[in-house]
Amino acid sequence: MSNSDTSALRPPAASPPPAGPGPQPPALSLPGRIQRLLHTHAILGPAAVLVIAVVAFSLVADNFLLPGNISLILQQTAVVGTLAVGQTLIILTAGIDLSVGAVMVLCSMVMARASAEAGLPGPVALLAGFACGTACGLLNGALVTRLNLPPFIVTLGAMNIYFALNLWISRSETVLGTDMSPLLMWTGEVFRIGQTSVTYGSVLMLALVTVLAYTLKMTAWGRHVYATGDDAEAARLSGIRTKRVLLGVYTLAGLIYAVGAWVLIGRVGSASPQAGLTENLDSITAVVLGGTSLFGGRGLVVGTLVGALIVGICRNGLSLAGVEVLWQNFAVGVLVIIAVALDQWIRRAKA
């Protein structure tokens, strides 16, 4: 009998036993599940804080939810929210801008002086302010990208420069709204939704949030911004021109700060060289509370809007509760520290 015949008579070899299940990862604890959830859905944390703040202050102050007070919160949020949109772009690239308030006030004085003293038409005065903000942002970006200086140091020095230019241009004098073009006051005009008055400045802020949210999510430039903030060297090696991205981010942020100046003029009804003293802290607080990481590469503009609402609600609610401005600033500072600590905890979540 041949070998082929004998092999046909052999019983089939037994199949190997199925491999047992491998080691299973340990089940996550409740804090671990919350950490992973917040890491995956960055908007959930800010939304929860917003709901808690609304409920808490509605219990503390009886008039908190009245239409007139809601309108006031929206007006207050319009300025901070607009500035925070520009701040979000910079923080997404792992930078920070301390010159936010100074640029805004400088642009507001340029607009006001161009209209009230130089007699320029409203659109021209508005464009002059926009050009001023864009130039300030371009200067910040050039110093960061061309000289490789840290954004913190650049914007800290720029803040003092812009405040000095503001005092020089304004001569420490306030320009009344009655002396300016009606176009500069347009952002303070209101229309009604039910019993609540809404300013056009608030609508302008929402338009900015919508445009920037779409741009960051749906365009190549937006993906380059996230990549640059997440790991600039890896982004550069993949072909992204990171310095050009950074320069564009700072320049666009400066233009957005000029839009914030327009909103501020309408909100206050004048252009004051002393306005915007707390906007640096409030804009950074809004961005961080909105879930954007100070380490770059993670965050949403919509979250920044929620963060701006939280800041506005906290300041308004504390004011209604009789808390002095001193302690309102104290509370906002505490919120910043808590938000940064929470961000570091969330970033440690395992993918």
Secondary structure, 3 states (H helix, E strand, C coil): CCHHHHHHHCCCCCCCCCCCCCCCCCCCCHHHHHHHHHHHCCCHHHHHHHHHHHHHHHHHCCCCCCHHHHHHHHHHHHHHHHHHHHHHHHHHCCCCCCCHHHHHHHHHHHHHHHHHCCCCCHHHHHHHHHHHHHHHHHHHHHHHHHCCCCHHHHHHHHHHHHHHHHHHHHCCCCEEHHHCCHHHHHHHCEEEECCEEEEHHHHHHHHHHHHHHHHHHHCHHHHHHHHHHHCHHHHHHCCCCHHHHHHHHHHHHHHHHHHHHHHHHHHHCEECCCCCCCHHHHHHHHHHHCCCCCCCCCCCHHHHHHHHHHHHHHHHHHHHCCCCHHHHHHHHHHHHHHHHHHHHHHHCCCC
